[in-house]
Amino acid sequence: MTTGRVLFKAEPSAPAPSQRGRGRGRGRGRGRGRGGGSRGRRSRSSYEDRYDESGGDSDGDSLDMYDDFNDDLMTVETNSRFKCSQGNNGVQQLTMDDYVVSFTNAKDERVQVQGFQSAKGLLKTSNIKQEKDVIVVDSDESSDEVVVVKSPEPAIRLDETQARIAKLSFDHPLLVVAGAGSGKTATLCARVIEIIKSGVEAPRVLVITFTNKAADELKQRIFRYMQASGLIKVDDDKKSAVTSKSAMRQMPYASTFHSWCYGILMRFHTRLGFNRCPLVAATEAEHKKLMYLAKDQLEDCRRLVQCEYMLNIPPPPLPQDAQSGLEPSIYIHDTESRWNEVLLMAKKTTGFSIDWQKITEEEEKESVKKSKFTERAKAKIQHMSLTHALYQHLHSAIGQGRGLVDLDENQLDLGLAFPGKDMVQQMMSFVYRSKSKGYNPAQFPQIERSVLEAYNGTLRRFGLVDFDDLLDMANQLLDNAEVLQEIRNEFPYLLVDEFQDFNRLQTQLVLKLQVGVGRVTAVGDLKQSIFEFRGATCEENYHIFLEQFIDAQVEGRALGAMETLTTNYRSHKSIVDLSNIVALDTVDEKDTQLRRLLTPSTALDTAPVVPVTVWNTRDIRDEAATISSRIKAILDKGDCLASDIAVISRCLNFGSYKPTGAIETELLRKGIPFVVRGGHSALKSKRMQLFMALVRIIANPDDDIAAEYCLDELVQNIGPVNSKKIRGLGKDKVRQLSLFEQMTHASTNTSLLTKSARTGLQAFLGDVEKWQQLMGDKTLEWIIKDIFAQYILKVEEGDEDKDKDVGTSAKKGDIEDPLLDMVLAILDSLYQTPELLSATASAEAGNDSPCTMELLQAYSSHLCLLSTAAEDKGKLKTAKDQKPAKYEGAVVITTVHQAKGLEWQHVFLNHFIENMFPMGYRGVSKADKLRAMTDPVVGVQIARASALHYREESRLGYVAITRAKVGLYISVLDTYPVFWMGKIFDGPCRASRFLPDIMCTTTSSKKRRIGY
């Protein structure tokens, strides 16, 4: 009989038994069973019984390890909440209330790897029966021959709690608090199926989630479940085509809020004054271009006001908010009409003449004809250049005589409101945050308000909207009673996933659609809300939902219900309990309304292995070596694929420092493939790209792409003008010259370049020729170090990729360079992989062997291959003639935000120290401080901003820990990664506040409320 969490099957069958864990019996949550055993830890016999029942041999020596742990257990350290017991082989057990975490501090690979098993091995040593893959059926009673057929795959696998939640009343509000790995997506999809089974037409069910990827997964799951339940009919040749038109017409509407809102805008855009539906500016690059135009537009508005003053044109009446005492915005919406008036008056007064009407008509014509934003932006820039010329004329003719300030020399100082190196990025962050929270621009001081209005005005000028506009405009449309009623009739049932990540505008949409209706189901987990920087307001969301739907009283009864999914089917029990400890600080202790959402997760009984390892490492090199060695040991053991391992960092860029750079270097040295998600790999840094270009041009002078990069970035005294002159050489020749040949000819052409430019070009060409001539005399390592000494180490300190950009604690001027360490590690990996070398190069390869052109070319190809593969979204590229890699897949290096919703067999958390994980609190923005002067609510928020920040960081820690299934490795540094951190951070380097002190080998961690 097939066991498991099964609800719907393709064929009718008896209901399957629940797979609820027999946990420690602490009586909290629905997944633990109340009489399943003693508190704390199990007896040896219970594990033996389950092992015998599994009918298989165990992978590794987990039971022997458990013998050692159980036979010699002694308490070594206690405090008011924590107790730590230690056994043989360095195995320890942390106990806090009902939570028990088995862990070790051992770095010995042999000891620790033996304690781990694959997921299959965990099943064998637990009380979970493995699913039967086949059913054996006799084909003929008179024959010994049998027919083997696969068992029918269940459509949805649910436990009792999930199945019950899926069938709760569909006409009343429901809030589902779902912990990590608890099967919330399956439960949500099952509820959709049950609603359809109740007689509701599928297209009338609206399912909303947070990302496009999650929406696609929902569509696929719902499609499969509907097929298995006989609720959808598709052509035989399109059974798997969820995107086919026939399937889409029979399915619920599943999408993100942004996609759904754009559909609403397409239908009702005329009600908002649009002649045609605006397009979406979707990329950050487009937003930055718009912000640059908005900056120029503000200057254009200032010039317009002064021109009107010089020509004695009376200003229009002030807006109502300015009349109430607030500073008016600098931005002017109707600049075109007012500039036209200025032009007419300038013709009468000073004789200035320009065919303005023709230019305006051509601009409007081009704006309609050209669909690309960049082309329309060029037309707008041309228009502003003409208004600028008009201003200069008037200021010269009139303004100087009146003693007026020249606005070209006294531009608006935006740096006061948006300090920092990248002012435009600061402005974009302010815009994103303000719009996602639905703030009115009039709430802000003049500069911030002007920037926000100019950005929005520039969007409208080009017929564009951004993602937050979609939400805001949908809210405006739903304020109309007719539109609201039409949408409610179209979608009477609403189910939302990842509710904790919604921002204020999205929550308002939920309220408008369902207040007074109540057919809403919200699924989420407060402990996994990690997108506050994008405007998510999780605590506010839950307060509103509880007040409006769950706790609201109708005829003396609660309107809605709240259910919890607590059983974690993903992770080992110790990992789950450690995440519960970290999650204690995710909600304010005084917030009783939200504290009831903080339900601890439980886990199924799992094998007696040690899933958590905590290391204290001396520095980042020690950390990188330890992590890479453990990864190699796991892969060599064959426990899992490389793609089943992740290194999760709080961030991939901390200023100029790259926290995972040293780990990338060690993985390269050991020949372990990896991909980087959520940021740029050190292999993609500017200095690495410069080095690769130099190697390529030495190996192949005809490589014009590499030569162009070197000419623009490395050759001294060559600017854009000289570079253009060099590229123009040889175009009239019969044979087209390569760029390197053009550079050679230009280096002696006295009529083309100045002496300083020729000197810089000759020096570069001489170095390339020198390295080519050293082939056969010097090793490749020597040539690489010389390239660094001559060029790469001379990259200016102010560049984005400094000497410490890959991850180092070295100061400027040190001989060792982290990037040099990385490229030498790549060379070592090339020597260790003979299949990457040709027969000649392989025979001559070695650290002490002279370099050959074949070896240099192989090294150049290897560099390019690794640089491309490192950010290929998980798909490792290999050369066509290359043999299969030793390790299948690629280790994932990612951030916590990118890792949300994913899972791996083994997870490594690096830099688990204060100010890195959690990230230190940097204070509130200047804009928020100024806004607090006029908005008392903001003042209250600022007062508790620090606590909110660390609660968000605690949730990040919870998410990172719960990504691990079998093995969790936490690395704590004894010293800060780079020397300047010790200066700007208060005190010595300490372990993260999320890690109990007694789990570390040192006791330097910051004392925290959680442990006392």
TORGU-662861 format. One record per residue (C-alpha): residue in one letter; x, y, z. Coordinates in steps of 0.05 Angstrom, whole numbers. Example, Ala and Ser with C-alpha at 12.3 -4.5 7.8 and 13.67 -1.06 7.14 Angstrom:
BEGIN
   residuo     east    north       up
         a      246      -90      156
         s      273      -21      143
This chain:
BEGIN
   residuo     east    north       up
         m        0        0        0
         t       27       69      -19
         t       36      114       40
         g       45      189       42
         r        7      253       43
         v      -46      239      -10
         l     -112      273      -23
         f     -130      271      -97
         k     -110      214     -143
         a     -122      199     -215
         e     -157      135     -194
         p     -204      128     -134
         s     -170       97      -75
         a     -175       91       -1
         p     -152      152       38
         a      -80      148       58
         p      -57      153      130
         s      -29      218      154
         q       46      229      158
         r       45      272      219
         g      108      269      260
         r      112      237      328
         g      153      293      357
         r      173      309      427
         g      101      315      451
         r      104      388      472
         g       32      399      453
         r       43      459      406
         g       23      455      333
         r      -15      401      298
         g       43      363      270
         r       75      334      333
         g       26      286      365
         r       14      293      438
         g       36      226      465
         g       92      208      418
         g      150      205      466
         s      190      238      520
         r      208      310      520
         g      276      326      493
         r      306      263      463
         r      286      193      444
         s      308      127      473
         r      356       84      434
         s      304       29      425
         s      255       74      387
         y      308       90      335
         e      326       16      330
         d      253       -3      320
         r      244       47      264
         y      309       26      232
         d      288      -47      233
         e      219      -29      205
         s      251        7      147
         g      278      -59      123
         g      342      -30       96
         d      414      -17      113
         s      434       52      135
         d      478       98       94
         g      539      116      135
         d      549      105      209
         s      493      146      238
         l      470       94      288
         d      541       83      313
         m      548      158      321
         y      483      159      360
         d      510      104      405
         d      570      146      421
         f      528      207      432
         n      477      172      477
         d      525      130      519
         d      570      187      541
         l      525      247      546
         m      544      300      596
         t      523      372      609
         v      580      420      596
         e      548      489      599
         t      482      519      620
         n      448      585      630
         s      377      606      646
         r      350      582      578
         f      404      542      543
         k      435      475      562
         c      489      441      523
         s      507      367      528
         q      568      336      496
         g      582      265      473
         n      637      229      435
         n      664      250      367
         g      651      323      385
         v      575      314      378
         q      536      363      422
         q      464      375      438
         l      435      444      451
         t      370      447      490
         m      326      508      498
         d      258      496      527
         d      228      445      479
         y      278      456      423
         v      336      407      414
         v      392      419      364
         s      446      367      350
         f      509      401      326
         t      585      397      323
         n      643      445      319
         a      688      393      286
         k      725      414      223
         d      750      343      210
         e      717      323      144
         r      720      248      158
         v      683      252      224
         q      628      299      200
         v      614      270      131
         q      602      202      162
         g      547      233      202
         f      509      256      141
         q      465      217       94
         s      428      231       30
         a      354      244       32
         k      344      171       13
         g      385      150       72
         l      344      193      119
         l      282      158       96
         k      313       90      110
         t      329      108      182
         s      264      143      198
         n      194      120      207
         i      175      145      138
         k      159       90       89
         q      188      100       20
         e      139      108      -37
         k      132       46      -80
         d      154       62     -150
         v      122        1     -183
         i       66      -49     -175
         v       79     -120     -197
         v       20     -154     -231
         d       16     -226     -256
         s        1     -225     -330
         d      -17     -299     -335
         e      -34     -346     -278
         s       -3     -405     -315
         s       61     -369     -327
         d      116     -344     -283
         e      122     -281     -325
         v      101     -217     -292
         v       86     -148     -317
         v      116      -88     -280
         v       76      -24     -284
         k       86       43     -250
         s       38       61     -194
         p       -8      120     -208
         e       23      185     -185
         p      -22      222     -136
         a      -45      290     -160
         i      -38      325      -93
         r       -3      298      -31
         l      -32      328       33
         d      -31      310      106
         e      -94      313      148
         t      -86      386      168
         q      -73      408       97
         a     -132      369       71
         r     -178      398      124
         i     -156      469      109
         a     -167      458       35
         k     -240      442       48
         l     -257      497       99
         s     -315      543       82
         f     -302      581       18
         d     -350      637       34
         h     -314      661       96
         p     -245      693      104
         l     -187      646      119
         l     -116      662      141
         v      -66      605      135
         v       -1      615      173
         a       47      567      138
         g      117      555      163
         a      177      539      118
         g      172      473       81
         s      101      461      105
         g       69      450       37
         k       31      517       32
         t       31      518      -44
         a        1      448      -48
         t      -51      469        4
         l      -68      532      -34
         c      -75      494     -100
         a     -118      441      -66
         r     -164      495      -40
         v     -171      522     -111
         i     -191      452     -135
         e     -242      445      -79
         i     -273      513      -96
         i     -280      491     -169
         k     -309      424     -147
         s     -362      461     -106
         g     -390      487     -172
         v     -353      553     -180
         e     -330      566     -251
         a     -254      563     -253
         p     -243      631     -288
         r     -280      665     -231
         v     -225      646     -182
         l     -168      696     -176
         v     -102      669     -149
         i      -48      721     -133
         t       24      710     -115
         f       87      752     -108
         t      133      735     -167
         n      125      713     -239
         k      163      649     -224
         a      115      632     -168
         a       55      648     -212
         d       81      601     -267
         e       90      546     -215
         l       19      557     -190
         k       -8      552     -261
         q       30      487     -273
         r        7      455     -208
         i      -66      476     -216
         f      -65      451     -288
         r      -39      382     -266
         y      -88      377     -208
         m     -147      396     -252
         q     -126      345     -303
         a     -121      290     -250
         s     -188      310     -221
         g     -222      311     -289
         l     -238      386     -284
         i     -205      406     -349
         k     -209      381     -420
         v     -152      392     -469
         d     -132      361     -535
         d      -91      297     -530
         d      -31      331     -563
         k      -34      389     -513
         k      -40      352     -447
         s       21      388     -418
         a        7      455     -452
         v      -16      497     -393
         t       -9      560     -436
         s      -54      535     -492
         k     -115      577     -504
         s     -164      520     -490
         a     -130      507     -423
         m     -127      580     -403
         r     -202      589     -415
         q     -217      532     -366
         m     -168      551     -311
         p     -168      601     -253
         y     -135      667     -265
         a      -66      660     -231
         s      -16      716     -235
         t       21      770     -197
         f      -16      831     -173
         h       23      874     -223
         s        2      831     -283
         w      -70      831     -259
         c      -70      906     -248
         y      -43      918     -317
         g     -101      879     -345
         i     -148      923     -306
         l     -112      985     -332
         m     -118      961     -404
         r     -193      956     -396
         f     -207     1021     -359
         h     -148     1067     -376
         t     -194     1120     -407
         r     -226     1131     -338
         l     -157     1157     -315
         g     -149     1205     -374
         f     -105     1162     -419
         n     -121     1162     -493
         r      -85     1095     -499
         c      -60     1045     -448
         p        9     1065     -423
         l       68     1019     -430
         v      107      992     -370
         a      178     1015     -356
         a      201      949     -327
         t      277      952     -319
         e      320      990     -270
         a      361     1017     -329
         e      298     1050     -357
         h      281     1079     -289
         k      350     1110     -284
         k      344     1142     -353
         l      278     1171     -332
         m      309     1198     -268
         y      365     1233     -307
         l      311     1264     -351
         a      272     1284     -288
         k      334     1320     -261
         d      341     1358     -325
         q      266     1373     -324
         l      273     1405     -255
         e      327     1451     -282
         d      283     1467     -342
         c      227     1486     -294
         r      272     1533     -255
         r      295     1567     -319
         l      222     1574     -341
         v      203     1610     -277
         q      261     1659     -284
         c      245     1671     -357
         e      173     1689     -338
         y      200     1736     -285
         m      247     1770     -335
         l      190     1780     -385
         n      141     1803     -331
         i       94     1746     -346
         p       48     1737     -284
         p       56     1669     -252
         p       -4     1622     -247
         p      -40     1617     -180
         l       -7     1573     -128
         p      -35     1503     -118
         q      -80     1491      -59
         d      -27     1455      -17
         a       22     1513      -27
         q      -32     1561       -4
         s      -38     1521       61
         g       35     1537       79
         l       73     1479       47
         e      131     1495        1
         p      109     1489      -72
         s      141     1438     -117
         i      194     1460     -165
         y      166     1414     -218
         i      115     1444     -268
         h       69     1398     -305
         d       49     1443     -363
         t      118     1469     -384
         e      104     1465     -459
         s       47     1515     -459
         r       84     1562     -413
         w      148     1559     -454
         n      106     1576     -516
         e       81     1639     -480
         v      153     1656     -462
         l      175     1647     -534
         l      120     1694     -561
         m      138     1748     -510
         a      213     1740     -524
         k      200     1753     -599
         k      164     1818     -582
         t      214     1841     -530
         t      282     1819     -556
         g      270     1795     -627
         f      289     1723     -610
         s      264     1677     -666
         i      258     1602     -672
         d      208     1557     -708
         w      182     1530     -643
         q      116     1505     -670
         k      149     1462     -723
         i      197     1431     -672
         t      139     1416     -624
         e       98     1384     -678
         e      157     1342     -702
         e      171     1321     -630
         e       99     1298     -619
         k       99     1263     -686
         e      163     1226     -669
         s      138     1208     -600
         v       78     1173     -631
         k      118     1140     -686
         k      177     1116     -645
         s      158     1062     -595
         k      226     1057     -563
         f      234     1098     -500
         t      306     1119     -517
         e      285     1150     -583
         r      229     1190     -551
         a      277     1211     -496
         k      324     1240     -549
         a      267     1282     -576
         k      253     1309     -506
         i      326     1325     -495
         q      328     1363     -560
         h      267     1403     -537
         m      300     1421     -471
         s      364     1441     -507
         l      323     1493     -546
         t      290     1520     -483
         h      359     1524     -453
         a      382     1566     -512
         l      322     1612     -502
         y      340     1620     -428
         q      412     1638     -443
         h      389     1690     -493
         l      341     1722     -444
         h      390     1720     -386
         s      443     1754     -429
         a      394     1806     -455
         i      353     1820     -391
         g      375     1779     -331
         q      446     1804     -325
         g      422     1876     -325
         r      375     1860     -267
         g      429     1823     -228
         l      393     1756     -232
         v      431     1693     -214
         d      453     1650     -273
         l      418     1584     -260
         d      468     1547     -304
         e      522     1564     -254
         n      477     1554     -193
         q      441     1489     -205
         l      395     1455     -156
         d      435     1421     -101
         l      401     1353      -96
         g      460     1325      -56
         l      432     1357        7
         a      372     1311        6
         f      406     1252      -28
         p      477     1246       -3
         g      524     1191      -27
         k      569     1174      -86
         d      512     1152     -130
         m      461     1207     -122
         v      415     1180     -176
         q      412     1112     -143
         q      394     1146      -77
         m      339     1184     -112
         m      313     1119     -143
         s      312     1085      -76
         f      272     1143      -47
         v      223     1139     -105
         y      214     1063      -99
         r      203     1066      -25
         s      154     1125      -28
         k      112     1098      -84
         s      108     1027      -57
         k       80     1053        9
         g       31     1099      -26
         y       59     1164        2
         n       32     1229      -25
         p       88     1273      -53
         a       59     1333      -15
         q       80     1298       50
         f      154     1311       34
         p      197     1373       37
         q      206     1413      -27
         i      267     1377      -57
         e      241     1306      -45
         r      172     1325      -68
         s      199     1357     -131
         v      241     1296     -149
         l      182     1249     -139
         e      135     1293     -180
         a      187     1302     -235
         y      198     1228     -240
         n      124     1213     -244
         g      114     1270     -294
         t      169     1244     -338
         l      137     1176     -339
         r       71     1206     -361
         r      106     1250     -413
         f      128     1186     -449
         g       64     1148     -437
         l       97     1101     -387
         v       81     1072     -318
         d      124     1034     -269
         f      103      975     -226
         d       80     1017     -167
         d       38     1059     -215
         l        1      996     -236
         l      -19      983     -164
         d      -37     1055     -150
         m      -78     1063     -213
         a     -115      998     -199
         n     -133     1025     -131
         q     -158     1089     -163
         l     -201     1050     -212
         l     -230     1007     -156
         d     -251     1071     -120
         n     -303     1076     -175
         a     -365     1037     -153
         e     -382     1012     -223
         v     -312      986     -236
         l     -308      954     -167
         q     -375      918     -176
         e     -355      893     -245
         i     -289      865     -219
         r     -322      834     -158
         n     -373      799     -202
         e     -317      774     -247
         f     -274      748     -190
         p     -316      732     -129
         y     -263      686      -99
         l     -193      712      -82
         l     -133      671      -58
         v      -67      705      -44
         d        0      671      -32
         e       62      702        2
         f       16      751       38
         q       73      773       83
         d      110      804       24
         f       53      850        2
         n       62      924        6
         r       11      976       27
         l      -19      985      -43
         q      -28      910      -52
         t      -61      902       15
         q     -109      959       -3
         l     -128      921      -66
         v     -145      859      -24
         l     -188      902       22
         k     -226      936      -35
         l     -240      869      -69
         q     -263      831       -8
         v     -286      877       49
         g     -360      861       54
         v     -352      799       12
         g     -306      755       53
         r     -288      701        1
         v     -214      711       12
         t     -158      663       31
         a      -90      691       50
         v      -30      645       58
         g       36      668       85
         d       87      666      141
         l      105      727      182
         k      173      695      197
         q      191      697      123
         s      177      770      107
         i      244      795       81
         f      226      847       29
         e      217      909       72
         f      267      945       28
         r      218      937      -29
         g      162      967       11
         a      133      904       43
         t       93      921      106
         c       82      852      135
         e       63      872      206
         e       15      924      182
         n      -14      874      131
         y      -29      822      185
         h      -58      873      233
         i     -106      898      179
         f     -126      828      156
         l     -138      803      226
         e     -180      864      244
         q     -220      867      179
         f     -231      793      165
         i     -211      745      221
         d     -229      779      286
         a     -288      819      259
         q     -352      799      295
         v     -416      782      257
         e     -476      765      301
         g     -430      750      359
         r     -385      703      320
         a     -317      713      287
         l     -324      727      213
         g     -264      686      192
         a     -216      632      215
         m     -141      625      224
         e     -105      559      212
         t      -32      539      217
         l       13      492      178
         t       71      475      225
         t      101      409      200
         n      165      422      161
         y      172      366      110
         r      238      394       84
         s      290      398      138
         h      320      355      193
         k      289      365      261
         s      351      399      290
         i      352      449      233
         v      278      464      245
         d      289      474      320
         l      348      521      307
         s      304      562      261
         n      251      565      315
         i      302      594      363
         v      322      647      312
         a      249      663      298
         l      235      682      371
         d      256      754      355
         t      215      762      290
         v      156      793      326
         d      152      846      379
         e      139      813      447
         k       88      866      465
         d       47      855      401
         t       -2      803      427
         q      -42      804      363
         l       17      783      320
         r       50      737      372
         r       -5      686      360
         l       20      680      288
         l       88      659      314
         t       73      584      315
         p      137      542      321
         s      150      493      265
         t      155      419      277
         a      189      363      238
         l      180      291      222
         d      224      241      260
         t      290      238      223
         a      354      198      226
         p      399      207      287
         v      452      247      249
         v      485      313      266
         p      457      363      216
         v      486      428      243
         t      559      448      242
         v      585      513      271
         w      657      534      256
         n      699      590      283
         t      750      609      230
         r      810      654      237
         d      797      697      176
         i      764      694      108
         r      819      650       78
         d      809      599      132
         e      734      603      123
         a      739      595       47
         a      786      535       54
         t      741      502      106
         i      677      511       65
         s      708      489       -1
         s      740      428       31
         r      674      406       61
         i      638      416       -5
         k      691      374      -40
         a      685      320       13
         i      609      317        4
         l      615      313      -71
         d      670      260      -69
         k      627      219      -23
         g      572      220      -76
         d      520      243      -26
         c      489      293      -75
         l      501      334     -138
         a      538      400     -137
         s      472      434     -153
         d      445      407      -86
         i      494      452      -48
         a      487      526      -35
         v      530      579       -3
         i      482      632       23
         s      509      701       40
         r      472      760       71
         c      497      800       11
         l      545      792      -47
         n      571      863      -44
         f      587      901       20
         g      612      966       -9
         s      672      946      -50
         y      681      881      -11
         k      654      815      -39
         p      639      767       19
         t      640      705      -25
         g      701      724      -66
         a      750      681      -27
         i      702      622      -29
         e      698      629     -105
         t      773      627     -108
         e      778      563      -68
         l      723      529     -108
         l      761      547     -172
         r      825      518     -142
         k      790      452     -127
         g      756      449     -195
         i      686      454     -166
         p      637      491     -214
         f      593      545     -185
         v      542      597     -206
         v      527      664     -174
         r      456      690     -166
         g      433      755     -137
         g      497      793     -154
         h      560      792     -194
         s      614      741     -186
         a      686      764     -174
         l      699      734     -242
         k      656      790     -271
         s      693      847     -236
         k      724      902     -278
         r      795      883     -258
         m      783      810     -277
         q      755      831     -345
         l      817      874     -356
         f      863      816     -339
         m      824      770     -385
         a      829      820     -442
         l      905      824     -434
         v      913      749     -434
         r      869      743     -496
         i      908      795     -535
         i      974      762     -517
         a      948      695     -540
         n      914      723     -602
         p      931      795     -625
         d      875      792     -676
         d      822      792     -621
         d      792      860     -635
         i      744      858     -576
         a      801      848     -526
         a      844      899     -562
         e      788      951     -559
         y      779      940     -484
         c      854      947     -472
         l      858     1009     -515
         d      802     1044     -478
         e      820     1022     -407
         l      895     1005     -402
         v      934     1047     -452
         q      960     1111     -422
         n      944     1179     -453
         i      892     1151     -502
         g      824     1183     -496
         p      761     1176     -538
         v      786     1223     -592
         n      852     1187     -602
         s      818     1120     -598
         k      771     1140     -655
         k      831     1162     -697
         i      866     1095     -686
         r      804     1056     -706
         g      799     1096     -771
         l      867     1072     -795
         g      869     1021     -851
         k      796     1026     -871
         d      816     1045     -942
         k      865      987     -948
         v      851      926     -990
         r      859      882     -929
         q      822      904     -867
         l      873      913     -811
         s      860      884     -742
         l      856      935     -686
         f      922      911     -658
         e      955      926     -726
         q      922      994     -727
         m      950     1008     -658
         t     1020      987     -683
         h     1016     1035     -743
         a      988     1091     -701
         s     1045     1086     -650
         t     1094     1114     -702
         n     1048     1161     -738
         t     1070     1231     -716
         s     1015     1266     -755
         l      960     1225     -723
         l      976     1224     -648
         t     1011     1270     -600
         k     1077     1249     -570
         s     1047     1230     -502
         a      994     1187     -536
         r     1047     1152     -579
         t     1090     1140     -518
         g     1033     1107     -480
         l     1014     1064     -540
         q     1086     1043     -552
         a     1094     1023     -479
         f     1032      978     -482
         l     1052      945     -548
         g     1123      934     -520
         d     1095      898     -459
         v     1051      853     -503
         e     1111      836     -547
         k     1155      823     -486
         w     1105      772     -458
         q     1100      738     -525
         q     1176      732     -530
         l     1181      703     -460
         m     1142      641     -482
         g     1189      582     -471
         d     1231      618     -419
         k     1183      638     -363
         t     1127      600     -330
         l     1055      621     -340
         e     1051      639     -267
         w     1109      687     -276
         i     1075      720     -335
         i     1010      727     -297
         k     1045      760     -238
         d     1081      807     -285
         i     1015      827     -319
         f      988      844     -250
         a     1049      883     -230
         q     1050      924     -295
         y      975      937     -303
         i      923      906     -257
         l      952      929     -191
         k      954     1000     -218
         v      878     1005     -222
         e      861     1068     -183
         e      838     1061     -111
         g      774     1098     -126
         d      749     1046     -176
         e      690     1001     -157
         d      737      941     -158
         k      791      958     -109
         d      847      915      -83
         k      799      886      -32
         d      740      874      -79
         v      745      798      -81
         g      748      789       -7
         t      810      805       33
         s      834      835       97
         a      897      862       64
         k      912      936       64
         k      931      976        2
         g     1003      964      -17
         d     1006      892        6
         i     1042      845      -42
         e      985      794      -42
         d      924      812      -82
         p      859      772      -76
         l      846      775     -151
         l      916      750     -165
         d      902      693     -117
         m      839      677     -157
         v      872      676     -226
         l      927      632     -198
         a      874      585     -169
         i      844      581     -239
         l      912      563     -266
         d      918      507     -214
         s      849      481     -234
         l      872      480     -307
         y      933      438     -289
         q      888      390     -250
         t      841      381     -310
         p      882      351     -367
         e      821      343     -411
         l      818      419     -418
         l      888      419     -450
         s      911      397     -518
         a      958      338     -522
         t     1019      383     -530
         a      999      431     -475
         s      980      374     -428
         a     1048      342     -436
         e     1084      407     -420
         a     1036      433     -366
         g     1062      443     -296
         n     1077      499     -246
         d     1152      496     -262
         s     1145      484     -337
         p     1158      542     -386
         c     1095      572     -416
         t     1075      555     -487
         m     1027      590     -533
         e      981      529     -530
         l      980      531     -454
         l      966      606     -454
         q      909      597     -504
         a      880      540     -461
         y      884      585     -400
         s      850      642     -436
         s      793      597     -458
         h      787      569     -388
         l      781      640     -359
         c      726      659     -408
         l      688      594     -396
         l      688      602     -321
         s      669      676     -326
         t      610      658     -370
         a      588      598     -329
         a      591      635     -262
         e      527      674     -278
         d      490      628     -326
         k      429      620     -281
         g      448      550     -259
         k      465      521     -326
         l      539      506     -331
         k      567      517     -401
         t      621      472     -427
         a      660      472     -491
         k      634      427     -546
         d      696      383     -546
         q      704      383     -471
         k      694      319     -431
         p      639      317     -378
         a      658      353     -314
         k      678      313     -253
         y      621      342     -213
         e      551      346     -241
         g      515      412     -237
         a      543      473     -202
         v      545      497     -130
         v      499      557     -121
         i      527      620      -89
         t      470      667      -73
         t      438      716      -26
         v      383      702       24
         h      333      742      -16
         q      347      702      -79
         a      345      637      -40
         k      275      648      -13
         g      228      593      -37
         l      286      547      -56
         e      318      488      -20
         w      383      449      -21
         q      410      386       11
         h      469      424       43
         v      472      498       58
         f      533      539       80
         l      524      606      115
         n      587      648      113
         h      605      711      153
         f      555      695      208
         i      578      754      250
         e      550      819      276
         n      545      875      225
         m      546      824      168
         f      490      777      189
         p      452      814      216
         m      470      875      177
         g      482      934      222
         y      429      987      229
         r      448     1049      190
         g      394     1097      214
         v      335     1129      179
         s      340     1168      115
         k      343     1243      115
         a      277     1245       76
         d      241     1206      130
         k      270     1252      184
         l      244     1313      148
         r      176     1281      135
         a      170     1265      209
         m      166     1339      223
         t       98     1342      188
         d       74     1271      199
         p       71     1246      272
         v       60     1174      248
         v      128     1175      214
         g      159     1200      279
         v      132     1139      315
         q      158     1094      261
         i      227     1125      265
         a      228     1115      341
         r      221     1039      331
         a      260     1035      265
         s      320     1000      297
         a      276      945      327
         l      240      936      260
         h      307      930      225
         y      333      874      270
         r      266      837      267
         e      274      837      191
         e      345      811      198
         s      320      757      245
         r      271      736      191
         l      328      734      141
         g      365      687      188
         y      303      643      193
         v      297      639      117
         a      370      623      108
         i      370      566      159
         t      306      534      132
         r      335      528       62
         a      375      467       86
         k      347      397       83
         v      402      353      112
         g      464      394      127
         l      471      465      154
         y      542      494      162
         i      551      561      197
         s      617      598      194
         v      635      650      247
         l      696      694      235
         d      744      712      291
         t      766      776      255
         y      731      824      209
         p      739      808      135
         v      772      876      118
         f      813      922      162
         w      767      983      156
         m      708      945      187
         g      745      942      253
         k      749     1018      252
         i      678     1035      235
         f      643      981      275
         d      640      986      350
         g      682      933      386
         p      714      868      364
         c      686      818      314
         r      630      779      347
         a      587      720      328
         s      517      736      303
         r      464      750      355
         f      422      696      322
         l      471      641      343
         p      470      618      416
         d      537      631      449
         i      548      560      470
         m      545      535      398
         c      610      574      382
         t      680      551      400
         t      695      622      425
         t      653      664      472
         s      663      732      439
         s      592      738      412
         k      549      797      433
         k      505      782      493
         r      434      778      469
         r      365      778      499
         i      348      713      463
         g      394      671      507
         y      377      700      575
